[in-house]
Amino acid sequence: MPDPIRFDIKRQGSIWKLTRDDKAEGEYSHVDRATHDAVVRARELQDTGTPAQVFVQADDKSIQIDTDPEPGNPDLANNAAAFTRLTPL
């Protein structure tokens, strides 16, 4: 199995920088946006069979972010029938 592609998010001044295997991938003003983008990219790679990991570097700690697919919402099963009303309000 190949080594996983590593996405790192590190703060430099007021900017959060995203790297992929130490190569620049983007700059963000908010860590949540950088994390979202990194997780999306990691999931896309995992869908093709390429392992990928996401880490946020904060306060001299490395925090690994869960990149597992989100489970389906059971409330939206059957075309969201639970939220459909057939009679007028």
N, CA, C and O atoms as CSV, one atom per row, in Angstrom:
chain,resi,resn,atom,element,x,y,z
A,1,MET,N,N,0.852,-1.183,0.000
A,1,MET,CA,C,0.000,0.000,0.000
A,1,MET,C,C,0.897,1.245,0.000
A,1,MET,O,O,1.846,1.329,0.779
A,2,PRO,N,N,0.598,2.191,-0.859
A,2,PRO,CA,C,1.432,3.408,-0.915
A,2,PRO,C,C,1.244,4.268,0.336
A,2,PRO,O,O,0.241,4.162,1.042
A,3,ASP,N,N,2.230,5.113,0.587
A,3,ASP,CA,C,2.109,6.053,1.702
A,3,ASP,C,C,0.942,6.991,1.429
A,3,ASP,O,O,0.724,7.399,0.288
A,4,PRO,N,N,0.186,7.337,2.482
A,4,PRO,CA,C,-0.935,8.252,2.258
A,4,PRO,C,C,-0.460,9.653,1.894
A,4,PRO,O,O,0.590,10.107,2.350
A,5,ILE,N,N,-1.241,10.318,1.075
A,5,ILE,CA,C,-0.981,11.726,0.787
A,5,ILE,C,C,-1.328,12.498,2.047
A,5,ILE,O,O,-2.352,12.242,2.680
A,6,ARG,N,N,-0.491,13.423,2.401
A,6,ARG,CA,C,-0.672,14.151,3.654
A,6,ARG,C,C,-1.005,15.610,3.376
A,6,ARG,O,O,-0.247,16.328,2.724
A,7,PHE,N,N,-2.149,16.024,3.886
A,7,PHE,CA,C,-2.550,17.420,3.850
A,7,PHE,C,C,-2.280,18.004,5.238
A,7,PHE,O,O,-2.710,17.450,6.250
A,8,ASP,N,N,-1.566,19.127,5.271
A,8,ASP,CA,C,-1.278,19.811,6.534
A,8,ASP,C,C,-1.818,21.230,6.468
A,8,ASP,O,O,-1.721,21.910,5.447
A,9,ILE,N,N,-2.386,21.653,7.580
A,9,ILE,CA,C,-2.886,23.024,7.711
A,9,ILE,C,C,-2.107,23.665,8.845
A,9,ILE,O,O,-2.152,23.197,9.983
A,10,LYS,N,N,-1.386,24.747,8.528
A,10,LYS,CA,C,-0.546,25.427,9.515
A,10,LYS,C,C,-0.823,26.924,9.474
A,10,LYS,O,O,-1.059,27.501,8.413
A,11,ARG,N,N,-0.789,27.523,10.626
A,11,ARG,CA,C,-0.993,28.975,10.703
A,11,ARG,C,C,0.342,29.685,10.524
A,11,ARG,O,O,1.337,29.342,11.161
A,12,GLN,N,N,0.342,30.678,9.649
A,12,GLN,CA,C,1.504,31.543,9.468
A,12,GLN,C,C,0.998,32.973,9.528
A,12,GLN,O,O,0.427,33.489,8.567
A,13,GLY,N,N,1.218,33.600,10.673
A,13,GLY,CA,C,0.683,34.942,10.879
A,13,GLY,C,C,-0.823,34.853,11.014
A,13,GLY,O,O,-1.333,34.116,11.857
A,14,SER,N,N,-1.537,35.601,10.186
A,14,SER,CA,C,-2.997,35.571,10.243
A,14,SER,C,C,-3.600,34.651,9.183
A,14,SER,O,O,-4.820,34.607,9.026
A,15,ILE,N,N,-2.764,33.922,8.461
A,15,ILE,CA,C,-3.212,33.069,7.354
A,15,ILE,C,C,-2.986,31.596,7.713
A,15,ILE,O,O,-1.980,31.231,8.322
A,16,TRP,N,N,-3.951,30.765,7.316
A,16,TRP,CA,C,-3.814,29.311,7.437
A,16,TRP,C,C,-3.398,28.786,6.073
A,16,TRP,O,O,-4.064,29.044,5.070
A,17,LYS,N,N,-2.294,28.048,6.040
A,17,LYS,CA,C,-1.774,27.524,4.774
A,17,LYS,C,C,-2.004,26.019,4.697
A,17,LYS,O,O,-1.724,25.275,5.638
A,18,LEU,N,N,-2.518,25.598,3.555
A,18,LEU,CA,C,-2.755,24.188,3.286
A,18,LEU,C,C,-1.659,23.681,2.362
A,18,LEU,O,O,-1.379,24.276,1.322
A,19,THR,N,N,-1.045,22.572,2.757
A,19,THR,CA,C,-0.032,21.943,1.902
A,19,THR,C,C,-0.431,20.493,1.642
A,19,THR,O,O,-1.117,19.859,2.444
A,20,ARG,N,N,0.016,19.999,0.510
A,20,ARG,CA,C,-0.166,18.598,0.145
A,20,ARG,C,C,1.224,18.026,-0.059
A,20,ARG,O,O,1.924,18.388,-1.005
A,21,ASP,N,N,1.614,17.139,0.827
A,21,ASP,CA,C,2.973,16.584,0.799
A,21,ASP,C,C,4.008,17.710,0.688
A,21,ASP,O,O,4.915,17.652,-0.142
A,22,ASP,N,N,3.860,18.725,1.532
A,22,ASP,CA,C,4.768,19.877,1.652
A,22,ASP,C,C,4.758,20.819,0.447
A,22,ASP,O,O,5.646,21.662,0.321
A,23,LYS,N,N,3.782,20.691,-0.429
A,23,LYS,CA,C,3.648,21.620,-1.554
A,23,LYS,C,C,2.412,22.482,-1.331
A,23,LYS,O,O,1.354,21.975,-0.958
A,24,ALA,N,N,2.549,23.779,-1.558
A,24,ALA,CA,C,1.455,24.725,-1.306
A,24,ALA,C,C,0.212,24.355,-2.100
A,24,ALA,O,O,0.280,24.064,-3.294
A,25,GLU,N,N,-0.942,24.373,-1.403
A,25,GLU,CA,C,-2.231,24.083,-2.029
A,25,GLU,C,C,-3.221,25.230,-1.871
A,25,GLU,O,O,-4.176,25.326,-2.643
A,26,GLY,N,N,-3.012,26.104,-0.884
A,26,GLY,CA,C,-3.952,27.199,-0.711
A,26,GLY,C,C,-3.708,27.973,0.572
A,26,GLY,O,O,-3.002,27.518,1.472
A,27,GLU,N,N,-4.312,29.159,0.633
A,27,GLU,CA,C,-4.231,30.023,1.809
A,27,GLU,C,C,-5.646,30.419,2.198
A,27,GLU,O,O,-6.488,30.683,1.340
A,28,TYR,N,N,-5.900,30.458,3.508
A,28,TYR,CA,C,-7.242,30.702,4.021
A,28,TYR,C,C,-7.177,31.653,5.218
A,28,TYR,O,O,-6.196,31.674,5.961
A,29,SER,N,N,-8.226,32.426,5.383
A,29,SER,CA,C,-8.287,33.313,6.545
A,29,SER,C,C,-8.926,32.617,7.746
A,29,SER,O,O,-8.835,33.110,8.871
A,30,HIS,N,N,-9.582,31.457,7.506
A,30,HIS,CA,C,-10.238,30.719,8.587
A,30,HIS,C,C,-9.844,29.247,8.522
A,30,HIS,O,O,-9.838,28.645,7.448
A,31,VAL,N,N,-9.517,28.678,9.666
A,31,VAL,CA,C,-9.093,27.285,9.716
A,31,VAL,C,C,-10.220,26.345,9.320
A,31,VAL,O,O,-9.956,25.275,8.770
A,32,ASP,N,N,-11.480,26.715,9.586
A,32,ASP,CA,C,-12.574,25.811,9.237
A,32,ASP,C,C,-12.700,25.643,7.720
A,32,ASP,O,O,-13.014,24.551,7.246
A,33,ARG,N,N,-12.463,26.689,6.970
A,33,ARG,CA,C,-12.529,26.587,5.504
A,33,ARG,C,C,-11.367,25.744,4.969
A,33,ARG,O,O,-11.550,24.924,4.069
A,34,ALA,N,N,-10.187,25.952,5.525
A,34,ALA,CA,C,-9.026,25.153,5.121
A,34,ALA,C,C,-9.257,23.678,5.431
A,34,ALA,O,O,-8.922,22.809,4.627
A,35,THR,N,N,-9.829,23.402,6.596
A,35,THR,CA,C,-10.107,22.023,6.990
A,35,THR,C,C,-11.136,21.399,6.060
A,35,THR,O,O,-10.967,20.262,5.620
A,36,HIS,N,N,-12.190,22.128,5.762
A,36,HIS,CA,C,-13.226,21.624,4.860
A,36,HIS,C,C,-12.632,21.268,3.494
A,36,HIS,O,O,-12.881,20.184,2.965
A,37,ASP,N,N,-11.851,22.181,2.933
A,37,ASP,CA,C,-11.252,21.929,1.622
A,37,ASP,C,C,-10.304,20.729,1.659
A,37,ASP,O,O,-10.298,19.913,0.737
A,38,ALA,N,N,-9.511,20.622,2.714
A,38,ALA,CA,C,-8.568,19.507,2.823
A,38,ALA,C,C,-9.310,18.174,2.946
A,38,ALA,O,O,-8.904,17.187,2.334
A,39,VAL,N,N,-10.380,18.134,3.721
A,39,VAL,CA,C,-11.154,16.902,3.879
A,39,VAL,C,C,-11.820,16.523,2.560
A,39,VAL,O,O,-11.841,15.344,2.205
A,40,VAL,N,N,-12.355,17.479,1.835
A,40,VAL,CA,C,-12.961,17.193,0.529
A,40,VAL,C,C,-11.914,16.595,-0.404
A,40,VAL,O,O,-12.180,15.601,-1.079
A,41,ARG,N,N,-10.742,17.187,-0.446
A,41,ARG,CA,C,-9.673,16.678,-1.322
A,41,ARG,C,C,-9.244,15.275,-0.902
A,41,ARG,O,O,-9.021,14.410,-1.749
A,42,ALA,N,N,-9.129,15.052,0.398
A,42,ALA,CA,C,-8.732,13.726,0.898
A,42,ALA,C,C,-9.782,12.686,0.542
A,42,ALA,O,O,-9.442,11.579,0.126
A,43,ARG,N,N,-11.055,13.031,0.702
A,43,ARG,CA,C,-12.119,12.081,0.363
A,43,ARG,C,C,-12.142,11.770,-1.136
A,43,ARG,O,O,-12.388,10.632,-1.535
A,44,GLU,N,N,-11.890,12.773,-1.951
A,44,GLU,CA,C,-11.842,12.536,-3.403
A,44,GLU,C,C,-10.723,11.558,-3.748
A,44,GLU,O,O,-10.905,10.672,-4.583
A,45,LEU,N,N,-9.577,11.715,-3.112
A,45,LEU,CA,C,-8.472,10.788,-3.351
A,45,LEU,C,C,-8.818,9.387,-2.850
A,45,LEU,O,O,-8.531,8.394,-3.517
A,46,GLN,N,N,-9.437,9.316,-1.672
A,46,GLN,CA,C,-9.808,8.010,-1.120
A,46,GLN,C,C,-10.814,7.295,-2.007
A,46,GLN,O,O,-10.792,6.068,-2.111
A,47,ASP,N,N,-11.692,8.051,-2.644
A,47,ASP,CA,C,-12.669,7.455,-3.558
A,47,ASP,C,C,-12.002,6.795,-4.759
A,47,ASP,O,O,-12.568,5.881,-5.359
A,48,THR,N,N,-10.802,7.253,-5.112
A,48,THR,CA,C,-10.062,6.656,-6.231
A,48,THR,C,C,-9.100,5.572,-5.760
A,48,THR,O,O,-8.376,4.983,-6.563
A,49,GLY,N,N,-9.096,5.307,-4.440
A,49,GLY,CA,C,-8.227,4.270,-3.901
A,49,GLY,C,C,-6.892,4.774,-3.385
A,49,GLY,O,O,-6.052,3.974,-2.973
A,50,THR,N,N,-6.680,6.072,-3.398
A,50,THR,CA,C,-5.440,6.658,-2.903
A,50,THR,C,C,-5.633,7.084,-1.450
A,50,THR,O,O,-6.499,7.911,-1.167
A,51,PRO,N,N,-4.853,6.542,-0.531
A,51,PRO,CA,C,-5.019,6.939,0.874
A,51,PRO,C,C,-4.585,8.390,1.092
A,51,PRO,O,O,-3.640,8.870,0.467
A,52,ALA,N,N,-5.289,9.073,1.985
A,52,ALA,CA,C,-4.971,10.474,2.282
A,52,ALA,C,C,-5.317,10.776,3.731
A,52,ALA,O,O,-6.250,10.203,4.293
A,53,GLN,N,N,-4.551,11.685,4.329
A,53,GLN,CA,C,-4.758,12.098,5.707
A,53,GLN,C,C,-4.729,13.622,5.792
A,53,GLN,O,O,-4.092,14.291,4.979
A,54,VAL,N,N,-5.437,14.162,6.800
A,54,VAL,CA,C,-5.479,15.603,7.022
A,54,VAL,C,C,-5.052,15.877,8.458
A,54,VAL,O,O,-5.517,15.227,9.394
A,55,PHE,N,N,-4.154,16.854,8.615
A,55,PHE,CA,C,-3.676,17.251,9.936
A,55,PHE,C,C,-3.745,18.765,10.073
A,55,PHE,O,O,-3.469,19.498,9.123
A,56,VAL,N,N,-4.115,19.225,11.264
A,56,VAL,CA,C,-4.046,20.643,11.607
A,56,VAL,C,C,-2.937,20.794,12.636
A,56,VAL,O,O,-2.933,20.110,13.659
A,57,GLN,N,N,-1.999,21.689,12.364
A,57,GLN,CA,C,-0.896,21.960,13.274
A,57,GLN,C,C,-1.277,23.170,14.123
A,57,GLN,O,O,-1.460,24.272,13.605
A,58,ALA,N,N,-1.394,22.954,15.429
A,58,ALA,CA,C,-1.793,24.048,16.319
A,58,ALA,C,C,-1.088,23.894,17.663
A,58,ALA,O,O,-1.086,22.818,18.261
A,59,ASP,N,N,-0.493,24.987,18.122
A,59,ASP,CA,C,0.178,24.991,19.429
A,59,ASP,C,C,1.139,23.822,19.588
A,59,ASP,O,O,1.094,23.118,20.597
A,60,ASP,N,N,1.989,23.611,18.623
A,60,ASP,CA,C,2.983,22.537,18.650
A,60,ASP,C,C,2.368,21.147,18.754
A,60,ASP,O,O,3.031,20.208,19.195
A,61,LYS,N,N,1.109,21.008,18.353
A,61,LYS,CA,C,0.430,19.712,18.336
A,61,LYS,C,C,-0.040,19.444,16.912
A,61,LYS,O,O,-0.351,20.364,16.156
A,62,SER,N,N,-0.083,18.186,16.574
A,62,SER,CA,C,-0.601,17.775,15.279
A,62,SER,C,C,-1.896,17.016,15.526
A,62,SER,O,O,-1.895,15.961,16.160
A,63,ILE,N,N,-3.001,17.558,15.021
A,63,ILE,CA,C,-4.317,16.966,15.241
A,63,ILE,C,C,-4.791,16.355,13.930
A,63,ILE,O,O,-4.942,17.056,12.929
A,64,GLN,N,N,-5.026,15.044,13.940
A,64,GLN,CA,C,-5.516,14.388,12.727
A,64,GLN,C,C,-7.025,14.561,12.640
A,64,GLN,O,O,-7.743,14.372,13.622
A,65,ILE,N,N,-7.494,14.923,11.450
A,65,ILE,CA,C,-8.905,15.162,11.190
A,65,ILE,C,C,-9.516,13.908,10.562
A,65,ILE,O,O,-8.919,13.295,9.677
A,66,ASP,N,N,-10.690,13.542,11.019
A,66,ASP,CA,C,-11.401,12.382,10.487
A,66,ASP,C,C,-11.851,12.669,9.053
A,66,ASP,O,O,-12.524,13.668,8.798
A,67,THR,N,N,-11.482,11.803,8.132
A,67,THR,CA,C,-11.862,11.984,6.727
A,67,THR,C,C,-12.809,10.894,6.248
A,67,THR,O,O,-13.049,10.765,5.048
A,68,ASP,N,N,-13.352,10.102,7.183
A,68,ASP,CA,C,-14.306,9.066,6.786
A,68,ASP,C,C,-15.542,9.715,6.161
A,68,ASP,O,O,-15.911,10.828,6.537
A,69,PRO,N,N,-16.177,9.038,5.222
A,69,PRO,CA,C,-17.400,9.596,4.616
A,69,PRO,C,C,-18.472,9.811,5.685
A,69,PRO,O,O,-18.566,9.058,6.654
A,70,GLU,N,N,-19.268,10.842,5.489
A,70,GLU,CA,C,-20.350,11.104,6.432
A,70,GLU,C,C,-21.474,10.099,6.202
A,70,GLU,O,O,-21.797,9.777,5.059
A,71,PRO,N,N,-22.072,9.601,7.287
A,71,PRO,CA,C,-23.184,8.663,7.109
A,71,PRO,C,C,-24.398,9.370,6.528
A,71,PRO,O,O,-24.568,10.578,6.696
A,72,GLY,N,N,-25.227,8.615,5.854
A,72,GLY,CA,C,-26.447,9.183,5.283
A,72,GLY,C,C,-27.410,9.622,6.370
A,72,GLY,O,O,-27.384,9.096,7.483
A,73,ASN,N,N,-28.244,10.568,6.053
A,73,ASN,CA,C,-29.243,11.074,6.993
A,73,ASN,C,C,-30.519,10.244,6.830
A,73,ASN,O,O,-31.174,10.326,5.792
A,74,PRO,N,N,-30.884,9.438,7.853
A,74,PRO,CA,C,-32.074,8.591,7.705
A,74,PRO,C,C,-33.357,9.401,7.551
A,74,PRO,O,O,-34.344,8.891,7.021
A,75,ASP,N,N,-33.362,10.654,8.004
A,75,ASP,CA,C,-34.554,11.486,7.858
A,75,ASP,C,C,-34.823,11.852,6.402
A,75,ASP,O,O,-35.930,12.264,6.056
A,76,LEU,N,N,-33.813,11.703,5.554
A,76,LEU,CA,C,-33.986,12.058,4.144
A,76,LEU,C,C,-34.225,10.840,3.261
A,76,LEU,O,O,-34.203,10.945,2.035
A,77,ALA,N,N,-34.455,9.679,3.886
A,77,ALA,CA,C,-34.732,8.471,3.112
A,77,ALA,C,C,-36.083,8.605,2.411
A,77,ALA,O,O,-36.921,9.405,2.828
A,78,ASN,N,N,-36.291,7.848,1.377
A,78,ASN,CA,C,-37.550,7.845,0.616
A,78,ASN,C,C,-37.921,9.244,0.130
A,78,ASN,O,O,-39.071,9.667,0.251
A,79,ASN,N,N,-36.942,9.955,-0.419
A,79,ASN,CA,C,-37.165,11.316,-0.936
A,79,ASN,C,C,-37.720,12.251,0.125
A,79,ASN,O,O,-38.564,13.099,-0.165
A,80,ALA,N,N,-37.250,12.098,1.337
A,80,ALA,CA,C,-37.638,12.935,2.479
A,80,ALA,C,C,-39.135,12.840,2.754
A,80,ALA,O,O,-39.777,13.845,3.057
A,81,ALA,N,N,-39.686,11.646,2.652
A,81,ALA,CA,C,-41.122,11.449,2.869
A,81,ALA,C,C,-41.554,11.924,4.248
A,81,ALA,O,O,-42.693,12.357,4.422
A,82,ALA,N,N,-40.664,11.852,5.229
A,82,ALA,CA,C,-41.018,12.289,6.579
A,82,ALA,C,C,-41.290,13.788,6.625
A,82,ALA,O,O,-41.928,14.263,7.565
A,83,PHE,N,N,-40.822,14.542,5.633
A,83,PHE,CA,C,-40.991,15.994,5.622
A,83,PHE,C,C,-42.024,16.457,4.582
A,83,PHE,O,O,-42.184,17.654,4.345
A,84,THR,N,N,-42.709,15.509,3.978
A,84,THR,CA,C,-43.661,15.836,2.928
A,84,THR,C,C,-45.080,15.822,3.493
A,84,THR,O,O,-45.490,14.878,4.169
A,85,ARG,N,N,-45.800,16.866,3.206
A,85,ARG,CA,C,-47.186,16.958,3.678
A,85,ARG,C,C,-48.091,16.971,2.447
A,85,ARG,O,O,-47.893,17.761,1.524
A,86,LEU,N,N,-49.080,16.088,2.449
A,86,LEU,CA,C,-49.969,15.973,1.301
A,86,LEU,C,C,-51.204,16.861,1.426
A,86,LEU,O,O,-51.867,17.145,0.429
A,87,THR,N,N,-51.511,17.292,2.625
A,87,THR,CA,C,-52.688,18.146,2.816
A,87,THR,C,C,-52.239,19.566,3.070
A,87,THR,O,O,-51.158,19.782,3.618
A,88,PRO,N,N,-53.055,20.553,2.679
A,88,PRO,CA,C,-52.667,21.941,2.903
A,88,PRO,C,C,-52.585,22.261,4.397
A,88,PRO,O,O,-53.241,21.617,5.216
A,89,LEU,N,N,-51.795,23.235,4.731
A,89,LEU,CA,C,-51.676,23.675,6.128
A,89,LEU,C,C,-52.878,24.462,6.549
A,89,LEU,O,O,-52.951,24.913,7.692
